[in-house]
Amino acid sequence: MLDACHRQEADAQRRLYREWYGFARSKALPYGRDSAAVEEIVQDAFVKLFNALRREVFRGVFAAWFRRIVVNAGIDHYRRERTGPVELLDAELAPGNVPNEAPLRLERDDCIRLLQRLPPACRMVFTLYVFEEYTHPEIGERLGISAGTSRAYLFRARELLRPLVGTYLHLTHFLPHE
């Protein structure tokens, strides 16, 4: 199928899109603040994928390569959306604004919902550090910030997530603040 995409055969491109859309969406979820942003990241990732395949046929582990493309599309989306100074606080983060709909543990979708409530810089650093296992110097290089700033955003993300998780699970009295 990748050879056919290299030749720009529309049927192969449609088939690749259908088969890998779910994968791309699941990888893009932590990077978008809402469904529209996630969809934009997915579409950007597929455009980048088809452009890359047009230039050359890929040989290797496709899932790992495509994951990297989706992550890079998420980073690009963050850079486009970032304007002015980055705020570390968000009015939506007040504990009373979090729906109490989870039972006693967080499922993947619950985690994504909570991450999407973080300010963009905190969400981006947290996602790259925790999910993609980037180091702070790598994150700093990718986002154009210092490694120290990356650490600060990660610290702030964790601080903001702690009460959100507790409220989400009705467990605030079980989550100590360090």
C-alpha positions in Angstrom: 0.0 0.0 0.0 2.9 2.4 0.8 4.3 1.9 -2.7 0.9 2.8 -4.2 0.8 5.9 -2.0 4.2 6.8 -3.3 2.7 6.6 -6.8 -0.1 8.9 -5.5 -2.8 6.4 -6.2 -6.0 7.8 -4.6 -7.5 4.5 -3.7 -4.4 3.5 -1.7 -4.3 6.9 0.0 -8.0 6.5 1.0 -7.4 3.0 2.3 -4.3 4.1 4.3 -6.3 7.0 5.7 -9.2 4.8 6.8 -6.9 2.2 8.3 -4.7 4.6 10.2 -7.2 7.4 11.1 -8.0 5.9 14.5 -4.3 5.5 15.3 -3.6 9.1 14.4 -6.6 10.4 16.4 -5.6 8.5 19.5 -2.0 9.9 19.3 -3.3 13.4 18.6 -5.8 13.6 21.5 -3.4 14.8 24.2 -2.2 17.6 21.9 -5.5 19.2 21.1 -7.6 21.3 23.5 -10.9 20.1 21.9 -12.2 17.9 19.1 -11.7 20.5 16.4 -8.0 21.0 17.4 -7.5 17.2 17.5 -9.1 16.8 14.0 -6.8 19.6 12.7 -3.7 17.8 14.0 -4.8 14.5 12.5 -5.4 16.2 9.1 -2.1 17.9 9.2 -0.4 14.6 10.1 -1.9 12.9 7.1 -0.9 15.8 4.8 2.6 15.5 6.1 2.5 11.7 5.7 1.3 11.8 2.1 3.8 14.5 1.2 6.6 12.4 2.7 5.4 9.3 0.9 5.2 11.2 -2.4 9.0 12.0 -2.1 10.1 8.5 -1.2 8.8 5.0 -0.3 9.1 4.4 3.4 10.9 1.3 4.5 10.7 0.5 8.2 8.3 0.4 11.1 5.4 2.4 9.8 3.6 2.8 13.2 6.6 4.4 14.8 7.3 6.7 11.9 3.6 7.8 11.6 3.4 8.3 15.4 6.4 10.7 15.1 4.6 12.6 12.3 1.5 12.9 14.4 3.5 14.2 17.4 5.3 16.7 15.2 1.9 17.8 13.9 0.8 18.3 17.5 3.8 20.4 18.3 3.3 22.5 15.1 -0.3 23.0 16.1 0.8 24.2 19.5 3.3 26.6 18.0 0.6 28.1 15.6 -1.9 28.5 18.5 0.6 30.0 20.9 0.4 33.8 20.9 1.9 36.2 23.4 3.0 35.1 26.9 2.0 31.7 28.0 -0.4 31.6 31.0 0.1 29.0 33.6 -3.4 29.4 35.1 -6.7 28.8 33.4 -10.1 29.8 34.8 -11.6 26.5 33.6 -9.3 24.7 36.1 -11.4 25.6 39.1 -12.2 22.3 40.8 -16.0 23.0 40.7 -15.8 23.1 36.9 -14.7 19.4 36.5 -17.5 16.9 35.9 -17.6 14.1 38.5 -18.3 11.3 36.0 -15.6 8.8 36.6 -16.0 5.8 38.9 -12.9 5.0 41.0 -10.1 5.1 38.4 -9.2 7.1 35.4 -9.6 5.5 32.0 -7.6 6.7 29.0 -10.4 9.0 27.8 -10.7 10.5 31.3 -7.0 11.3 31.3 -7.3 13.0 27.9 -10.2 15.1 29.1 -8.2 16.2 32.1 -5.1 17.0 30.1 -7.2 19.0 27.7 -8.1 21.3 30.6 -4.5 22.3 31.2 -3.1 25.5 29.7 -1.5 24.7 26.4 2.1 25.0 27.4 1.6 22.8 30.5 -0.3 20.2 28.4 2.3 20.2 25.7 5.3 19.7 28.1 3.4 17.1 30.2 2.4 15.1 27.1 5.9 15.2 25.6 7.6 14.3 28.8 5.2 11.6 30.1 3.8 10.0 26.9 6.6 10.6 24.4 9.5 10.3 27.0 11.3 13.4 25.7 13.9 14.9 28.0 13.6 18.5 29.2 16.4 19.6 26.8 14.7 17.9 23.9 11.3 19.5 24.9 13.0 22.9 25.2 14.6 22.5 21.7 11.3 21.4 20.1 9.2 24.2 21.7 11.8 27.0 21.7 12.0 27.2 25.5 14.7 26.5 28.0 15.0 23.1 29.8 14.3 24.9 33.1 11.1 26.4 31.7 10.1 22.9 30.5 10.6 21.6 34.1 8.5 24.5 35.4 5.7 23.7 33.0 5.8 20.0 34.0 5.8 20.9 37.7 2.8 23.3 37.1 1.0 20.7 35.1 1.3 18.2 37.9 0.1 20.7 40.4 -2.9 21.6 38.3 -3.7 17.9 37.6 -3.6 16.8 41.3 -6.9 18.6 42.3 -8.5 17.9 39.0 -7.9 14.1 39.4 -9.1 14.2 42.9 -12.3 16.1 42.1 -12.9 13.9 39.1 -12.8 10.8 41.2 -14.5 12.3 44.3 -11.2 11.6 46.2 -9.8 15.0 47.0 -9.4 14.1 50.7 -7.2 11.1 49.6 -4.8 13.1 47.5 -2.2 14.9 49.7 -0.6 18.1 48.4 3.2 17.8 48.6 
